Each structure stands twice: as C-alpha cells, then as structure tokens.
Amino acid sequence: MQRIGISEGSRDRASEPGAYLVPPRWVPVTTTVICALALVDAAYLTYGHFAAVALTGCPSNGGFVDCGLVTASSYSHPFGIPVVIPGLAWSVVMLVLCSTWGWRAASRWVMRARLAGSVAGLAMVFYLLWAELIKLHHICEYCTVLHILTVALFVVIVLGTALGVPVELAETEL
C-alpha cells in the first residue's frame, strides 16, 4: 500500500532526512483541480482577447462589472504585453507543478518553484485588483474568478507545504 505522493523513485532520491515532504492526500488533488479551473478560465480570457469577442455573460455596458473596459485598459497590458499571455503560461506551469507528479517530485526545486509561482500569482492578483478597483472602478467577472482561484491555490500550497511530513515519517504511518 502506498500513500499518495510517495513513489519508489522518490524514496531513492530522498536520501537525506527531511529532503522530501509528503503533503496530506487532499492537497495534490485540490491543487490540480484549482489549476485546471484556472487554466480553463485563462484560456477563455486569452481566446476572448485574441478573437476580439465579448466574453459570454460579462456585460460591457459601463457598469461596475465591465469585462470589455477592464481587458482593454492599459493596465491589462503592462510593458505592452497583454496579461492574458503570462496568465495562460502561469496556469500551465502551475498545473504541472501542482499535479500529483509535481507533489511527488523529490527535488526541493520543484517545491520552491511551486511556492514561488503561487507568490508570483498572488502578486499579480494584487496588481490587477489595484488596477480594477482603484484605477478603473470596474471589474471583470472572469478575471475575478481567476483571482479567487489564485488566492485559493496560494493558501492550499502553503498549507500543503506546512503540513507535509518527511517521507520517512509518512512511510511509518502506512
């Protein structure tokens, strides 16, 4: 019987004590679902941007919820790059890092990249919320869904990392 997050290769690579932390079982599944939802949302926002179509269910009438105004603003193109491009790339990378494979990887670099990616996503959310609420006084509901997913992913990654137990202790719990 094998606990999620432990593979034979991981045991071999994690020779030093505490080198590999096994998260609670719910963490890899939860982060994979969150990242998959974020990827779908980011892909739809990217499609909407490049196809120049109105996003389904999102009004563009000048009200508080106005996706067209938000996604076409100068704040959605920092350094001349539409935020949908790095947003889609971030979603793909985080899906890989937060998959069950990513959580099983014994490399500390994967753990650090996953945590750094979630912090970078959170920083981008703060920038976009500042732009939407303070500068534009409008929000995009699809962007807001992605913001909520990003914050939730950060919380789950931090909890999963903090609650992880060394592989040696996880093996004794089996």
N, C-alpha and C positions, 0 to 999 in steps of 0.2 A: 504494500500500500504506500502511496506516495502523496505527500502533501503538495498542493499547488505551489508552484514556484521552485520546486526542487527537481533537478534533473541530474542524471549521472554525471554529465559533463560539468555541471555547476559544482558538484561536490569535489571533483578533481581540481578545478581551478581555484576553489576557495580554500586553500590550504592554511592560510593564516587565520587565527581566531577573529571573529567579527568581520571578516572580509566580505561576507555576503549575508545580507539581511533578507529574511523571508517575511513578506508582508502578510497581514491577515488575508484569508481567502477572498473576501469580498472586494478587496482593493483592485487587483488586476481586472476583474470583471467590470467593476464600476467605472474605472478609468477608460477601459476600452469602449464601453457604451457612450460615455461622455464625449470621448474623442470622435467616435463615429458620428454622433449627432452634430458635433461642431464641424466636422468635415462636410456633411451634407449641407448645413447652413452656409458655410463659407463657399462651397461650390455654387450654391444658388446665388449668393451675392456676387460672385465672380461672373457667373453667367449673365445676371442682370446688368452688370457694369459693361461687359464687352458686347452684349447683344443690344444694349441701349433700350431695354424694355422695362416697363413698370413692374415692380415686384408684386405678385399676387397678394391681395389682401392688405396692402400697405398704401394708405392714401397719399396723394401728392396734391393736397388742397391748401397748403399753407397753415394747417393746424399744428398742434403740438407734435403729433405723430405725422412726420412727413419724410418718407424714405428718399424721395427724389431730391429734396433740398439737402438732406444730410449727405447722401452718397455723391452728390455733385459738388459739394463745397470744397474749398481749398484745403480744409482740414483733413479731408479724406484722401488727399494727395500730397503728403509730406515729401519733400525732396523731389517732387514731380512724379512720384510713384504711387499708383492707386493702392490704398491699404488692402484691397482685396487680394492682391498678389502675395504679399508676405503673410496675410491671414490664411490663405489657402495652403501655402507652403508650411506654415506653423502647424496647421491642423494635420497635415500628412505626417510631418516629423513627430508630432506628439502622439499620433495614433500608433506609430511604430514603437516609440519609447514606452508607451503606456499599455502596449499589448501584453498578453501573458508571456510572450517571448522576451519582451523588454524587461519585465519584472523578474524573469528567471536568469537574465544575464548576470554573470558573476562579477563583471567589471564595475569598479567604482565609477568609471567614467560615464557609464550609462545612467547610473543613479544621479550623478551630478548634472548630466545633460538634461535629464527629465526634470529635476528640480529647477535648474536654470531656465529651461524652456517655460515652465509654469510661471516663474517670476517675470520673465520677459512678456509673456501673455498678459499677466496681471498689470504690468507697467503700461502696456498698450491700451488695456481697458481703461485705466485711469486717464490717459491722454484723450482717448475718444470720448469718455464721459465728460471730461472738461470741455472738449470742443462742442459736444452736443448740448449739454445743459447750460454752460456758462456763455459760450460764444454764439452758438446758433439758436438756442432756445427751442430746439426741435430734436426729436429722437427718431430713430429708425427701429421698427419693432424687430426686424431680422437681426440687426446689429445688437439690439438689447438681448435677444436670445443667446447670441454668441458671447456677449459679455457675461451673462449668468452662467453659461457653461464653462467659461474660462475661470471664473471665480470658484465654481464648484470643483473643477479639476484641480486647481491650486490647493484647495482645502483637503481633498481626498489624497493628493500626492503627499502633502505634508503629514497628514495623519498616517498614511501607509508607511512612510519612511520612519516616522517617530515610533510607530507601533511594531515595526519589524523586529524580528528576533534573529540572532545569529543562526546560521544553518545548523550548527552543532546542537543548539537547544531545540530547534524545530524537529530534528531527527529523533530526539529523545521523547518528544511529545506524541509521536506516532503510535 
